[in-house]
Amino acid sequence: MRKTQLALSLVLAGLAGTLTTAATAADKVTVQLKWLPQAQFAGYYVAAAKGFYKDADLDVTIKPGGPDIAPAQVLAAKGADLTVDWMPSALAAREAGVPMVNVAQIYNRSGMMLTCKKSSGVTTSKDFKGKTLGVWFGGNEYPFLSWMGTLGLKTGGATPDVKVLKQGFNVDPLLQNQAACISTMIYNEYWQVIDAGVKASDLVTFPYEDQGVATLEDGLYAREPDLKDAAYVAKLAKFVKASIRGWEYAIKNQDEAVKIVLAADTSGGSTAAVQKRQLENVAKLITTAGTPTMGKLDPAAYARTVKVLMAGGSDPVIKKDPGAAAWTHAVWDKAMAK
């Protein structure tokens, strides 16, 4: 009898230990980035390396992006809980049937621009007609196409006003004079042009912010059906809060953040100087860094983005305003709740 009671006690103790372990198991979160490991995503890598996700009881997997990875497709296939994506591509995907919802907006300024050689004859946007312009696709083309539409310039058909060159993720078309202008980010490709030996005085840039066609870039997106689950929202809220903590740390401690980013870049294709310069410029796009509203989507900026995407004449990027269904403050509010 005593042996039976002892065995039962051991079984119950083991069961209790199993339940305790299960109850305290960290929530798993997978986030799909828009591009390869670089300072553009420093906040997430810093949050992981400094233990901020662990502090929030999260087990986070950061999946690098790349030229063949579309965040919207990964989210639709449930390959990630969250994706980092630009709003133009997210809203275009939503209109196409992927129920993407913005749950946090880290960048609140656009870093995108066209960079042109003055020698090509381009000094103002009026000079685009008849020129070849390099454009990234995979979702990045949407702001450009909308901009050309507002300028009244056709990008397709038998007699386009501008020839659109499907640009790879490099600056070769400008360096080799295959295009008058190419797509660049202020924190990345623009500096690649400079590093290649082109003087800044020989270039003219057209930041989208200055052209009235700026759209929101790096934000966090989740699937709409999942947001009906309160536990899921709570899990995402922990991720958002820890990520914002990571971004704040990265911006204040840039040298350390750069080392963390370089450690995540297994290709070894970058340098500390390049990533430091990138992070310095990325920080300028997160203008609410260190404030209580960092990461909170501004409804006015959302409305502006929608307006830009619906402009462009007969072929707008999106044909219908998705309204407030395409974003929510529920995750951010819970993340910042005391």
C-alpha positions in Angstrom: 0.0 0.0 0.0 2.8 2.4 0.9 4.6 1.5 -2.4 1.4 2.3 -4.3 1.0 5.6 -2.6 4.6 6.5 -3.2 4.3 5.6 -6.9 1.1 7.7 -7.2 2.9 10.6 -5.5 5.7 10.4 -7.9 3.3 10.4 -10.9 1.4 13.4 -9.6 4.6 15.3 -8.9 5.8 14.6 -12.4 2.5 15.7 -13.8 2.6 18.9 -11.8 6.1 19.6 -13.0 5.0 19.0 -16.6 2.0 21.4 -16.2 4.2 24.0 -14.6 6.7 23.8 -17.5 3.9 24.1 -20.0 2.4 27.0 -18.2 5.7 28.9 -18.2 6.7 28.0 -21.8 7.6 31.0 -23.8 5.2 32.1 -26.5 6.6 31.4 -29.9 6.6 34.3 -32.4 8.0 34.2 -35.9 8.6 37.5 -37.8 9.4 37.7 -41.5 11.6 40.6 -42.5 11.4 42.4 -45.8 15.0 42.1 -46.6 18.4 40.6 -45.6 19.9 41.2 -42.2 20.9 44.9 -42.0 20.5 48.0 -39.9 17.1 48.5 -41.5 15.9 45.9 -39.0 18.3 46.7 -36.1 15.6 46.9 -33.5 14.5 43.3 -33.9 18.0 41.9 -33.8 18.9 44.0 -30.8 15.8 42.9 -28.9 16.8 39.3 -29.5 20.5 39.7 -28.7 19.9 41.8 -25.5 17.3 39.4 -24.2 14.3 41.8 -24.5 12.2 39.1 -26.1 13.2 36.6 -23.5 12.3 39.1 -20.8 8.8 39.3 -22.3 8.6 35.5 -22.2 8.8 35.1 -25.9 10.7 32.7 -28.1 11.2 34.7 -31.3 12.4 33.5 -34.7 13.6 36.2 -37.1 13.4 35.1 -40.7 15.5 37.2 -43.1 13.9 38.3 -46.4 15.5 38.5 -49.8 14.8 39.2 -53.5 12.7 36.0 -53.8 10.7 36.4 -50.6 7.4 38.4 -50.5 6.3 39.1 -46.9 2.6 39.1 -47.9 2.9 35.6 -49.3 4.7 34.3 -46.2 2.0 35.8 -44.0 -0.8 34.3 -46.2 0.8 30.9 -46.0 1.1 31.2 -42.2 4.8 31.0 -42.4 5.1 33.9 -39.9 3.0 35.5 -37.2 4.1 39.0 -38.3 5.8 40.5 -41.3 7.8 43.7 -41.8 6.4 45.2 -45.0 5.8 48.5 -46.7 2.2 49.7 -46.6 1.8 50.0 -50.4 2.6 46.3 -50.9 0.6 45.3 -47.9 -2.5 47.2 -49.0 -2.2 45.9 -52.6 -1.9 42.4 -51.2 -5.0 43.0 -49.0 -7.0 44.1 -52.0 -5.9 41.0 -53.7 -7.2 38.8 -50.9 -4.5 38.6 -48.2 -6.1 39.8 -44.9 -3.1 41.9 -43.8 -3.6 44.3 -40.9 -1.1 46.9 -39.7 -0.5 46.4 -35.9 2.4 48.7 -35.4 4.3 51.3 -37.5 7.9 51.7 -36.7 9.0 54.0 -39.6 6.9 57.1 -39.9 8.9 58.8 -42.7 9.8 57.4 -46.1 13.5 56.8 -47.1 12.7 56.1 -50.7 13.9 58.3 -53.6 15.0 58.4 -57.2 18.6 59.2 -57.7 19.6 60.6 -61.0 22.8 61.6 -62.8 22.7 65.3 -63.8 24.6 64.3 -66.9 21.4 62.4 -68.1 19.6 65.7 -68.4 17.3 65.2 -65.4 17.2 68.2 -63.0 13.4 68.3 -62.3 10.5 65.8 -62.5 9.6 67.5 -65.8 12.7 65.9 -67.3 11.5 62.3 -66.7 9.6 62.0 -69.9 11.5 60.0 -72.5 14.0 58.7 -69.9 14.7 55.2 -68.5 14.0 55.0 -64.8 15.1 52.1 -62.7 12.4 50.7 -60.4 12.4 47.9 -57.8 9.5 45.5 -58.1 8.2 42.9 -55.6 5.9 45.5 -53.9 8.3 48.5 -54.0 7.1 49.7 -57.4 3.7 50.9 -56.1 4.7 54.3 -54.8 6.7 54.9 -58.0 3.8 54.0 -60.3 1.4 56.2 -58.3 3.9 59.1 -58.6 4.2 58.7 -62.3 0.4 58.6 -62.5 0.1 61.9 -60.7 2.7 63.4 -63.1 0.6 62.2 -66.0 3.3 60.0 -67.3 2.4 56.6 -68.8 4.6 53.7 -67.7 3.1 51.0 -69.9 1.5 50.4 -73.3 3.0 50.7 -76.8 4.1 54.3 -76.3 5.1 54.8 -72.6 6.2 58.3 -71.5 9.0 56.7 -69.4 10.7 53.4 -69.9 10.6 51.4 -66.7 13.7 49.3 -66.1 13.0 46.5 -63.7 15.9 47.2 -61.4 17.8 44.6 -59.5 18.7 45.4 -55.9 21.9 47.2 -56.9 22.9 50.5 -58.4 24.5 49.1 -61.6 22.0 50.7 -64.0 23.0 54.2 -62.9 26.8 53.5 -62.8 26.6 51.9 -66.3 24.4 54.6 -67.7 21.6 52.2 -68.5 19.1 54.4 -66.7 18.9 58.2 -66.0 17.6 57.5 -62.5 17.3 54.5 -60.2 15.5 53.7 -57.0 17.5 54.2 -53.9 17.0 54.3 -50.1 18.5 57.2 -48.2 20.0 54.6 -45.8 21.4 52.2 -48.4 21.7 52.4 -52.2 22.3 56.2 -52.4 25.5 55.6 -50.4 26.4 52.7 -52.7 26.4 55.2 -55.6 28.7 57.6 -53.6 31.0 54.7 -52.6 31.3 53.8 -56.2 33.0 57.1 -56.8 30.1 59.3 -58.0 30.2 62.8 -56.4 27.1 64.0 -54.6 27.4 67.2 -56.7 26.9 65.1 -59.8 23.6 63.7 -58.6 20.1 65.0 -58.2 17.7 63.2 -55.8 13.9 63.1 -55.6 12.9 62.0 -52.1 9.3 60.7 -52.1 8.7 62.8 -49.0 9.4 66.0 -51.0 7.2 64.9 -54.0 4.0 64.6 -52.0 3.9 60.9 -52.7 5.5 59.5 -49.6 3.9 56.3 -48.3 4.5 54.4 -45.1 7.3 51.9 -45.2 8.5 49.4 -42.5 5.5 48.4 -40.4 4.4 45.2 -38.7 1.5 43.3 -40.2 -0.6 40.3 -38.9 -3.5 38.3 -40.3 -6.9 39.8 -39.6 -8.6 36.5 -38.5 -5.9 35.9 -35.9 -6.5 39.2 -34.3 -9.9 38.0 -33.1 -8.1 35.8 -30.6 -7.4 37.8 -27.4 -4.5 35.5 -26.5 -2.9 36.1 -29.9 -3.2 39.8 -29.6 -1.6 39.6 -26.2 1.3 37.6 -27.6 1.8 40.1 -30.4 1.6 43.0 -27.9 4.5 41.5 -26.0 6.5 41.3 -29.2 5.7 44.9 -30.2 6.7 46.2 -26.8 10.0 44.3 -26.7 10.7 45.4 -30.3 10.2 49.0 -29.5 12.6 48.6 -26.6 15.0 47.1 -29.1 14.7 50.0 -31.4 15.1 52.6 -28.6 18.3 50.8 -27.5 19.6 50.5 -31.1 19.2 54.2 -31.8 20.9 55.2 -28.5 23.7 52.6 -28.8 24.4 52.5 -32.5 27.9 51.0 -32.4 26.7 48.1 -30.3 23.6 47.7 -32.5 25.8 47.5 -35.6 27.9 44.7 -34.1 24.7 42.8 -33.4 23.4 43.3 -36.9 26.8 42.2 -38.4 26.7 39.0 -36.3 23.3 38.2 -37.7 24.5 38.7 -41.3 26.1 35.3 -41.9 27.0 36.3 -45.5 29.6 38.6 -44.2 28.9 40.9 -47.1 28.8 44.2 -45.2 31.0 46.3 -42.9 30.6 48.2 -39.6 31.0 51.5 -41.5 28.2 50.7 -43.9 25.8 49.5 -41.3 26.6 52.4 -39.0 25.8 54.9 -41.8 22.6 52.9 -42.5 21.5 53.0 -38.9 22.2 56.7 -38.6 19.9 57.4 -41.6 17.3 54.8 -40.4 17.1 56.7 -37.1 16.0 59.8 -39.0 12.9 57.9 -40.3 11.8 56.9 -36.8 11.1 60.5 -35.7 9.1 59.5 -32.7 11.9 57.4 -31.2 12.0 57.6 -27.5 8.5 59.1 -27.3 5.4 57.4 -25.8 3.9 57.0 -29.3 6.8 55.2 -31.0 5.4 52.5 -33.1 1.8 53.8 -33.1 0.3 54.2 -36.6 -0.8 57.8 -37.3 -4.2 57.6 -38.9 -3.5 60.7 -40.9 -0.3 59.1 -42.4 -2.3 56.0 -43.2 -5.0 58.2 -45.0 -2.2 60.0 -46.9 -0.8 56.7 -48.0 -4.2 55.4 -49.2 -4.7 58.7 -51.1 -1.4 58.4 -52.9 -2.1 54.7 -53.8 -5.5 55.5 -55.2 -4.2 58.3 -57.3 -2.5 57.7 -60.6 -5.2 58.0 -63.2 -6.8 55.0 -64.8 -4.5 52.4 -63.1 -4.2 53.1 -59.4 -2.3 50.8 -57.1 -5.5 50.1 -55.1 -9.0 50.8 -56.3 -10.8 50.9 -53.0 -10.1 52.6 -49.7 -9.8 49.7 -47.2 -10.7 52.0 -44.3 -9.9 51.3 -40.7 -10.1 47.5 -41.3 -6.6 47.5 -42.6 -5.1 48.8 -39.3 -5.6 48.5 -35.6 -4.3 50.1 -32.4 -5.4 47.1 -30.3 -2.0 45.5 -30.3 -0.1 48.7 -29.6 -2.5 49.8 -26.9 -2.1 46.5 -25.1 1.6 46.7 -25.5 1.8 50.1 -23.9 -0.8 49.4 -21.2 0.6 49.8 -17.7 
